[in-house]
Amino acid sequence: MNTRFLGTLTAVFLTLFISLPTLAAVQGQFVQKDNLFPRVEFATSEGKIVVELDRSRAPITVNNFLTYVQDGSYKGSVFHRVERDEENDRDFVIQGGGYDKNYDGLHENDPIFNESGSGLENDMYTIAMAYQDRKPHSATRQFFFNMDNNDHLNPGSDWGFAVFGSVVEGFETLDKIMRVETDYQEKIGYSYVPKQPVIIFNIKVLEAQPY
């Protein structure tokens, strides 16, 4: 067996060995695994937002979200939906995490179980998972901030949208995003898309809070 082949083989094994803990580390259930209320900070083009996640009631949803946070796949994504309920003159939602600034879709992991029955409600300044129409267990990576008390998004005779945390800092950032000018975006076939992309530069996990 020649030396060049042995060197290549060794490099392959070393790469695999080094990658294993890295792959394990990006799984959400390993992120501050004893902390029921981890906090994350959004750095956006409009300012910062800090969200306290609730693993005690929505563990599947929180761990799923943290997996995307840890692998860095929210970096450079956008808020593609800033929607007001014009008919009732009220704010509605700010949704993001699924597209880059060119409105190309981003990689999705397997969909997760809908935890909308946890008791957490779609109140103003909470964060919830988005899913495809009439497919309540299809949520993957897209999330939205409730910008009013959206009671109709809670479960009733049917599944609702799973809330998994609430904003603790950066309310003014969300209010600022809510005021951006929107229009129809042909590429994704959707209205309420910001004319000037609102970018999520990064989402990072903050140090655990002492309780």
N, C-alpha and C positions, 0 to 999 in steps of 0.2 A: 504494500500500500504506500503510495508516494506521499511525501511530506506536504505537498500543496493540498492534497485531498484531506489529510488529517487536520490541517489547519482550518480548512473550510468547515469540516464537520464539527470541530471544537467550537468555532465561532457560532455555528447554528445552535448547538446545545447551550452555549452561554447566553445567547439571545433569548432562547425559550425560557431558561432558568430565571433570567432577569425579568422577563415579561410576566411571569406567573404572579408574583406579588402585586405587580402594577395592575394587572387585570382584576385581581381580587379587591384592590384598594378602591377601584372606581364604583364598586357596587354600593348603592345607597345604604343598605342595612349595616355596613361597616363604618359609616360616617357618624362619629360620636354616638356609637350604638347604645350607650347607657343614658343618653340625653333625650328625654321625651319631647323637648321643645327647642330643637336646634334653630339657629338664626342664620339667615343668608342675606347678603347685601347685593343688590342690583346696582351696577354702574351703567347709566344710560346717557344718551346724548342730551337729555333734559335734566339730569341730576340723579341723585342716589335714592334708593328705596331699601328699607330694611324690613324683612318679613320674618315673623316667628312662626315656624312650622309646628304642627300638632300631631306628633307621632302617637299620642295616647289614644286618639280617636280615628286617625286616618293613616295607619302605619304603611299600608301598601302604597298609597298615593305619595306620601312623603318620601319613602325609600326610592320609589320610581323617579321622582323629581330630582332627588339628590344624586342619583346615578348619572343623569344628564348633566347636572352641575359639575360633578367630579370629573367627567370625561371632557369637559370644556366645550361641549357641543352647542351651548347657548351663546358662546362668544360670536359676536357679529350678526346674531339674529335680530329680528325687528318686531316691533309691535305693529301688526298688519291690520288691526281692527280697532278703531276708536269710535265707538257708536253711541249716539244719543237717541233717546226715544223722543223724537220731535213732536209726535202727536200729543204726548202727555207732558212735554216740556221738562224732561228730566234726563240726567245722565244715565248710561246703561253699563257698558263694559269697555275695558281695554284688554285686548287679547294679543298674545304673541308667542314666540318660542318655536314657531314651525317653519319660518322662511328666513332666508338671508336677505340682504339689502337689494338683491336683484330679483327677489320674489321667486327664487328657486326653492323647492321643498328640501328640508333637511332629513337626515337619516332618522328612522324611527325604530325603536325597540318594540318588543311584543306589547300588544295592548294589555291593560290592567283591569282588574275587577273594579266596578263602580262602588265607592264607599259613601255614596250620598246619604245613606241611612245612619250616619254616625252621630247625628244630633247637631253637627256644625251647620249653620245656615248661611245662605248667600246674602249676608249683610254687607253694608258699605265698607269698603277697604279690606275685604277678605279676598283670598286667592283661591281659585277653584280650577279643576281640570275641565278642558273642553273635549267634547267627543262629537263624532259624526252624527248627523240627523237620524233620530230613531234607532241609534245603535249605542245604547248606554254603556256597554263594556268595550268601547273602541278607543278610549283615551290612550294616548301615547306620550307626547311631549308638549303639546300646546296647553297653555294655561291662560286664565284671564283674571283680571282684578274687577271685582264688583264696585261700580262707582255710584251705587244707590242701594237701598235695601230691596233686592230683587227676589221677593218672596216667591214669585212664580217659577223660579229656578230650583226651588227646594222640592224634595220628593213628596208625592201625594198619592194619587191613584197610579202614578207611573214613577219611573226613576227620575231623580233630579241630577244636579251637577255636584260633584264631590268637592266640598271645601276642605282645604288641608292646611290653612294658616291664615294669619292676619297681619296687616301692616302695623308696625310699631314706630317707624320713622319714615319720613319722606312723603307724607301726605301731600305736601305742596308740589312735589314732583309729579305725582299722579294727576293732580288738579291741572298742572301746566300741560301735561300730555293731552288731557281731555279737551283742551282748548285749541289744539292744532287743527289746521285746515285739512279736510279730507275730500276724497273724490273717488270715482270708480276706477279700479285698477284692472285693465283688460287681461293681463297675464294670468291673474288668479280668478278673474271673473267675479270680483267682489267690490261692493261699495264700502264707504267708511274707512278707506285706506289713506293714511297720511300722505299728503302731496310731497312733503319732505320727510324721508324715512326717519323714524324714531328708533335709534339703534341701541341694542343691549350690548355694551362693550364686554361685560363680564358679569357672572354671578359667582360669588364666593361664599364659602361657609365661614362664619365668624367664630371666634373662640366661645366656648360654652360659658353661659352666664351663671354666676353663683346664685344659688337659691337658699 
